[in-house]
Amino acid sequence: MSAIQLREGIWSVGVLNPSLRVFDIVMEAKYGTSYNAYLLTGEKNVLIETVHADYFEEYEQNIRQVLPLEQVDYLIMNHNEPDHSGSVARLLDQCPGLEIFCTAAGKKHLEDITNRTLPCRVVKAGDKLDLGGRTLEFIPAPLLHWADSMFTWDPADKTLFTCDFLGCHFCEPTMLDENIHDQAAYEGEFAYYYQGIFGPFKPFVLAGLDKMPADARLVCPSHGPCLSGTLERAKELYRTWSTPKSKEKKSAFVVYASAYGCTAALAAAAAKALEAEGFSVTTADVTKQSLSACADAANEADVLLVGAPTINKDAPKAVWDVLACLDAVNTKGRAAGAFGAYGWSGEAPGMLHTRLQQLRFAAPETPFKVLFTPTTEDLEAMAGYARSVADLIK
Ligand SMILES: Cc1cc2nc3c(=O)[nH]c(=O)nc-3n(C[C@H](O)[C@H](O)[C@H](O)COP(=O)(O)O)c2cc1C
């Protein structure tokens, strides 16, 4: 991709990576991605973001299509994850007079990433950078999706540079949303990106939307196309996805696996007890429900109970898979417990319990386990255990 003029004096100088299929270990990138960067020219010339280290040469060529690299005065880093900051060190080597603008957290991250002291000017909310004919304004927007995140606002062109916010992994060679051929594919990726990157930070997303200047007409993110025609719809979607659903009752999710019905009987006793306590309860056998349905329910529940029999000194993988999908950022104010039937050694409930504690759920001191087939007393004890977990959020 070469340099693309987006507005008078605003250039896209980022690169495409159409063959990428896995991003940050955890995300699928069906349509590849782009590492976006922008160059604003005028009396002073400013770059916004760099690109992944592997793509420095193409980035440099794109900048040189607009002006000699040595004429760049400033670099604004809205967020410093290495897909954006990976070329900072090499850029500085070629542009030693460059001054970097970022938040205090950004400076720390960038210096820890590059292992060098950098010429950073730390900015706060409302700080401005006068470029002569264009004044940029900085809008810190923490936890979108690191502590360092900020937006940069160009009021003259009503253009907002948001880094990952409102971005997605999608290769659009023209960089414009209005030119996307497969709109459904883009929308799918836009939703998937929100879910993977911003899903854990919903309150911060709402704060970020409120900080966006209402008259923004162009949003330039760090992945995928710039948004103009789709901007209002994209903001609405982010707001809808981030607004908590109003619940009449607290919710509980009892998720389990069971080969011979022993753990299933415990799950049923727990569910009945929590219903009697006034919870809206959902129960799922992990072998009969999809992992994504179990993961969604587990992440939404106020109270989570996870049950597994011990099979070969461990819990079955299908149960661990649900725990691997738990959103560890948002467990504050939520409670969880572990239970299961076993035959002789009974490791599974303890292992699950430890994992739930590590994720910082409020949890009782011990898990609950029963030898083989639960007796009536065992089922009553299970009900008591479920109530004790629920008590942790009262
Ligand atoms: C293949 C297999 C391996 C097992 N391994 C263990 C084990 O390592 N430790 C243990 O305490 N129980 C073990 N058990 C016994 C089960 O945990 C026990 O039968 C339990 O009651 C099953 O509960 P469920 O009916 O909910 O599946 C094993 C059972 C099976 C079928």
PDBQT file of the ligand as one rigid body, heavy atoms in Angstrom, charges set to zero:
ROOT
HETATM    1  C1  LIG A 401     -11.778 -42.758  32.925  1.00  0.00    +0.000 C 
HETATM    2  C2  LIG A 401     -11.972 -42.429  34.364  1.00  0.00    +0.000 A 
HETATM    3  C3  LIG A 401     -10.922 -41.998  35.115  1.00  0.00    +0.000 A 
HETATM    4  C4  LIG A 401     -11.097 -41.666  36.452  1.00  0.00    +0.000 A 
HETATM    5  N1  LIG A 401     -10.041 -41.152  37.157  1.00  0.00    +0.000 NA
HETATM    6  C5  LIG A 401     -10.220 -40.796  38.436  1.00  0.00    +0.000 A 
HETATM    7  C6  LIG A 401      -9.149 -40.252  39.183  1.00  0.00    +0.000 A 
HETATM    8  O1  LIG A 401      -8.044 -40.070  38.722  1.00  0.00    +0.000 OA
HETATM    9  N2  LIG A 401      -9.399 -39.887  40.459  1.00  0.00    +0.000 N 
HETATM   10  C7  LIG A 401     -10.612 -40.024  41.039  1.00  0.00    +0.000 A 
HETATM   11  O2  LIG A 401     -10.784 -39.633  42.189  1.00  0.00    +0.000 OA
HETATM   12  N3  LIG A 401     -11.655 -40.552  40.355  1.00  0.00    +0.000 NA
HETATM   13  C8  LIG A 401     -11.490 -40.948  39.071  1.00  0.00    +0.000 A 
HETATM   14  N4  LIG A 401     -12.521 -41.456  38.371  1.00  0.00    +0.000 N 
HETATM   15  C9  LIG A 401     -13.814 -41.708  39.053  1.00  0.00    +0.000 C 
HETATM   16  C10 LIG A 401     -14.825 -40.602  38.794  1.00  0.00    +0.000 C 
HETATM   17  O3  LIG A 401     -14.343 -39.381  39.237  1.00  0.00    +0.000 OA
HETATM   18  C11 LIG A 401     -16.119 -40.977  39.516  1.00  0.00    +0.000 C 
HETATM   19  O4  LIG A 401     -16.671 -42.105  38.873  1.00  0.00    +0.000 OA
HETATM   20  C12 LIG A 401     -17.113 -39.850  39.552  1.00  0.00    +0.000 C 
HETATM   21  O5  LIG A 401     -18.172 -40.224  40.410  1.00  0.00    +0.000 OA
HETATM   22  C13 LIG A 401     -17.692 -39.578  38.192  1.00  0.00    +0.000 C 
HETATM   23  O6  LIG A 401     -18.616 -38.555  38.296  1.00  0.00    +0.000 OA
HETATM   24  P1  LIG A 401     -19.656 -38.262  37.110  1.00  0.00    +0.000 P 
HETATM   25  O7  LIG A 401     -20.730 -39.285  37.182  1.00  0.00    +0.000 OA
HETATM   26  O8  LIG A 401     -20.147 -36.903  37.390  1.00  0.00    +0.000 OA
HETATM   27  O9  LIG A 401     -18.864 -38.339  35.856  1.00  0.00    +0.000 OA
HETATM   28  C14 LIG A 401     -12.364 -41.794  37.040  1.00  0.00    +0.000 A 
HETATM   29  C15 LIG A 401     -13.433 -42.251  36.268  1.00  0.00    +0.000 A 
HETATM   30  C16 LIG A 401     -13.245 -42.537  34.933  1.00  0.00    +0.000 A 
HETATM   31  C17 LIG A 401     -14.435 -43.004  34.132  1.00  0.00    +0.000 C 
ENDROOT
TORSDOF 0
